[in-house]
Amino acid sequence: MKIPRAVAAGVLGTVVVIAVVWLGGLASRQDADICALLGASVTEVRGAWTWVLGLALQLVIGIVAAIVYAAIFEWVTRRAGVLVGFIVAVGHAVIAGLAVGFLPAARLIEAATTPPGAFMEYRGPLVVVAFVIAHLAFGTIIGLLYGRPRHAVVARRVVWHEVEV
């Protein structure tokens, strides 16, 4: 696996996810800052330091996800690219959307933040769409930047034999 490439792609993809979800929240006039949300779910308070903690955690999650993508590219699909990354991202978007619904509601309420619900559904339909699009873009970015896998499919030459009856 090409871990440095996966890490770099994961960082870039995570920044895109954070920005797209934030812009979706901005467009729908909802609080859709996933860094603040994750930081508040860990510390039970909101503030600049909890936002930085949420950003750090988001980056770690994005890097781990990119390494999982790299493993899928290397050993499952044996190819990478925009389309393969997008297809893998469909499953990633579903898992991430359900995982957001499992953030601890009591800690978020303690931090004066409304729990987001699965796929951030309590932030409105525009944020849900932005959340899904952001994760599909993440997979597309990883597929684009990862490059050719080291364990690529080896084309075998087919030999045809003449059979006489």
Secondary structure in CASP SS format (residue, H / E / C, confidence):
PFRMAT SS
TARGET T0000
AUTHOR 0000-0000-0000
METHOD secondary structure of the structure
MODEL  1
M C 1.00
K C 1.00
I H 1.00
P H 1.00
R H 1.00
A H 1.00
V H 1.00
A H 1.00
A H 1.00
G H 1.00
V H 1.00
L H 1.00
G H 1.00
T H 1.00
V H 1.00
V H 1.00
V H 1.00
I H 1.00
A H 1.00
V H 1.00
V H 1.00
W H 1.00
L H 1.00
G H 1.00
G H 1.00
L H 1.00
A H 1.00
S C 1.00
R C 1.00
Q C 1.00
D C 1.00
A C 1.00
D C 1.00
I H 1.00
C H 1.00
A H 1.00
L H 1.00
L H 1.00
G H 1.00
A H 1.00
S H 1.00
V H 1.00
T H 1.00
E C 1.00
V C 1.00
R C 1.00
G C 1.00
A H 1.00
W H 1.00
T H 1.00
W H 1.00
V H 1.00
L H 1.00
G H 1.00
L H 1.00
A H 1.00
L H 1.00
Q H 1.00
L H 1.00
V H 1.00
I H 1.00
G H 1.00
I H 1.00
V H 1.00
A H 1.00
A H 1.00
I H 1.00
V H 1.00
Y H 1.00
A H 1.00
A H 1.00
I H 1.00
F H 1.00
E H 1.00
W H 1.00
V H 1.00
T H 1.00
R C 1.00
R C 1.00
A C 1.00
G C 1.00
V H 1.00
L H 1.00
V H 1.00
G H 1.00
F H 1.00
I H 1.00
V H 1.00
A H 1.00
V H 1.00
G H 1.00
H H 1.00
A H 1.00
V H 1.00
I H 1.00
A H 1.00
G H 1.00
L H 1.00
A H 1.00
V H 1.00
G H 1.00
F C 1.00
L C 1.00
P C 1.00
A H 1.00
A H 1.00
R H 1.00
L H 1.00
I H 1.00
E H 1.00
A C 1.00
A C 1.00
T C 1.00
T C 1.00
P C 1.00
P C 1.00
G C 1.00
A H 1.00
F H 1.00
M H 1.00
E H 1.00
Y H 1.00
R H 1.00
G C 1.00
P H 1.00
L H 1.00
V H 1.00
V H 1.00
V H 1.00
A H 1.00
F H 1.00
V H 1.00
I H 1.00
A H 1.00
H H 1.00
L H 1.00
A H 1.00
F H 1.00
G H 1.00
T H 1.00
I H 1.00
I H 1.00
G H 1.00
L H 1.00
L H 1.00
Y H 1.00
G C 1.00
R C 1.00
P C 1.00
R C 1.00
H C 1.00
A C 1.00
V C 1.00
V C 1.00
A C 1.00
R C 1.00
R C 1.00
V C 1.00
V C 1.00
W C 1.00
H C 1.00
E C 1.00
V C 1.00
E C 1.00
V C 1.00
END
